[in-house]
Amino acid sequence: MPATTDDWQGGKLPRDRILQSPEGRDTTLDGLDLSEATIRDGRFETVTFRDCVFAATTLLDTTFTTCTFQSCDFTDATMTRCTFVAEGRESVRFRNVAFQRLAVKESRLPQAAFERCNLFGASLEGCDLSGSSFTGSTFSKAYSRKVVMTEATFRQCRLRNVDLQRAHLEGADFTGTSLVGADLSEANLASAILRDADLAGVRWVGADLGDADLRGAELAGLDLLVLKAFARLRIAPDQQSALLSELGVMIEPDEDS
């Protein structure tokens, strides 16, 4: 791994050089344009990426240790088997980063901090984001004052203990995802797909589950009375008992039948 040099500073590092040897540590990269590149087996340690462009970039089997991304662009990028790690704090910090239509598979971002990021159209599959937070981030895009669309996919992911308070996640897909212990207080999950998800211990106060699909999900701890809305909430017949028991309703056979 190369030591810090002046070439790493101010965006002076040539694109070809970092593609040939995608490694760096203890430095700041400013304004680096890696759009449409392919980075494989990269290793970055304590690197701050500032105003860097990863648009339509392909990242494969790359590890980021204690890294920070500020005002970077990952629009249409793909990540596969990437790892963000650190000791003693969040694995990675993203500030004002664009992740529109980002596609991530089989990657690890535990304890990641997303601050004021745009994740509209982001799709994650088989990823671990346990303990992550999304402060001030959005999964929506405004096309006009009256037209705002929301799109996000987390399929077969680990989102244990994530902080998604007040997140707008209308229509988001969480199929097969573990949200154990997640904070979804005041989140808008109207029409969201939560089929076969593990929702044990989720904090639901003020959340909107109107038209949401929870068929096959683990519903332990879901109290309908704390929700903002749940009209047309969909569950499977074998989930009725668990849901009603949280309301104190007992289902017993008719003795007269």
N, C-alpha and C positions, 0 to 999 in steps of 0.2 A: 504493500500500500504506500503510495507516494506521500512524502511529508508536505506540509504546507509551504507553498512558494507564492511569489507575487503573481504568477500566472493564474492562480486560483481566484484572485481577487478581481472585482470590478467586471466580471463577465469576460475576462481576457482568455480564459481557457478555451482553446479551439474545440469545436464540436467533434471533429474527427478524433482528437486525442482522448476525450472522455468516452467515446464509443469504443475505441480500441482497448482502453484500460479503465473501465468504469469503477474507479475506486477513489476515495478521498477521506480525509479526516481533519478535524479541528480547524475548520475554515468556513468562509462564507462565499457562496456562489451567487453573483448578481447578474440578472438579465441573460442567463444562459438559454439559448434556444435549442431544444432537443425535440422539436415537433416532428412527428412521423418517423422517429428513430426507433430502433430496437435495442434495448439494453438487457443483457443477459448476464446472470451471475455477478451482479454489481455488489459492492460493499462500501457503504458510506457510514462514517462514525463521527458524531458530533459535528454535523454539517448543517449550516443554515442556507436554505435555498430561498432566494429573494427575487421576486419578479421573473422567475424562470418559466419557460413554456414547455409543457409536456403534451401539447395538443396532439391527439391521435398517436401518441407514443405507446410502444409495447414494452412493458416491464416484466421480465421473467426471472424467477428464482433470485430476486435481489433483496438484500438485507439493509435496512436503515436502522442504525443504532443511535438513539438519543438525537434525533434530527428534528429540525423545525422548517416548516414551509410557510413563507409569507407572500401573499399576493401572487401565487403561482396559478398556472392554468393547466388543468388536466382534462379539458373538454375532449370527449371521444377517445380518451386513453383506455388502455387495458392493462390490468395487473393479474398475473397468475403466479401463485405460490410465492408471493412476496411476504416479507416479515418486517415488522416495525417493533423493535425491542428497546428496552432501557431498564435501568435499575433505580429504584427509589422514587420514580415519578411516572407520569404518563409516557407511553411508548413513543408517541409522536405528537407534535402540536401543529395544527393547520390553522392559519389565520388568513381570512379573506381569500380563500382558495376556491377556484371554480372547478367543480367536479361534474359538470353537466354531461349526462350520458356516459359517465365512467362505467366500465365493466370490470368487476373484480371477482376472481375465482380462487378458492382454496388459499386465501391469504390471512395473515394474523395481524390485527391492529388492536390488541387489548389495551385498555386504558387510554385510548386515543382521545385527544381534545380537538374537537371541530369548533372553531370560533368564527362566527359570521361567514360561514361557507355556503356555497350554492351547490346543492346535491340534486337538482332537478333531473330526473331521468336516470339517476344512478342505479346500477344493478349489481348486487352482491350475491354470490352463491357459494355456500360452503365456507364462509369466512367467520373468524372469531373477532368480535368487537366488544367483548365483555368488559363492562366497567367504563365504556366510552361515554363522552358527553357531547352535546350538540348545541352549545350555548349560542343563541342568536343566529343559528343556521336555518336554511330554508330548503324545502323539497319542492317548491312551487316556482312557477314562472308566470309573470303577468304579461298578457298580450295586449291588454287595455285596462282601463279603470274598472271595467265590469267583467272582464274575462281573465280569470286566473286558473291555471291548471296545475295539478299536483301529480307527480309521478315518482315512485320509488319502489324498488324491489329488494327484499332481503329473504332469499329462499335458502332453507336448510342452514341457517346461520346460528351462531351463538351470540346473543345480545343480552346475556345475563347482567343484571344490575346496571343497565345503561340508563342514562338520564335523557329522556325525551319529553320532558315537561313542556306543555303548551305547543308541542310540535304539530304542524299541519300535515297530516298524513292521510288525507282523504283518498281512498281507493288504493292505498299502498298494499303490496303483496308481501306477507310474512309467512308464507306456506312452510310448514315444517320447522319453523325457527323457535329456538328457546329464548323466551323473554323472562325467565325466572327472576323475580326480584326487581324487574325494571320499573322505573318511575314514568308512568304515562298520565300523570295528573294533568287534567285540562287539555289533553291531547285530542285533536280532531281525527278520529279514525272512522269517520262515516264511510260506509261502503268498502272498508278495508277487508282484505282477505287474510284471515288468520287460521286457516284450516290446518289441523294437525299440529298446531303450535303448542308449546308448553308455556302456559300463562300462570303457573303457580306463583302466588305471592306478589303478583303485579299490583302496583299502587294505581288505582283507577279513579280516584276522586275527581269529579268534574269532567271525566272523559266522555267523548261522544262516540257511541258504538251503533248509531243508527244505520240500518241496512248492512251492518258488518256480517261477515260469514265466519262463524266460529265452529263449524262442524268438525268434529274429531279432535278439537283442542282440549287440553287439560285446563279445567275451569276452577280448580280449587282456589277459594278466596275471592271469587268474583261476586260482589254484592251489587245487584242491579240498582239498589236504592241510592248508591253514591254516585251513579253515573249522571251526566248531564242529559243524555238521551240514549234510548235503546230500541226505539220503534223499529219493527221489522228485522230485529236481530235474528240471525239464523243459527240454529243449533240442531244436532241430530237427536232422534228420540231417546237414545240411551244416555244423553247428557242432561235430561230434564231433572233427574233426581239430584244430581250434584248442584245444579243451579237453584232449584227450589229449596234445598237444605240450607243454603246460605241465607235464605229469606225466612228460615224457621218453619218451612212447610214440610210436613211429613207425608210421604206417599205410602199408603197402606192398602192391602187388599180389601175389597168390599165384603164384609162378613155375611151380608145378606144374600150374596150371589151364590 
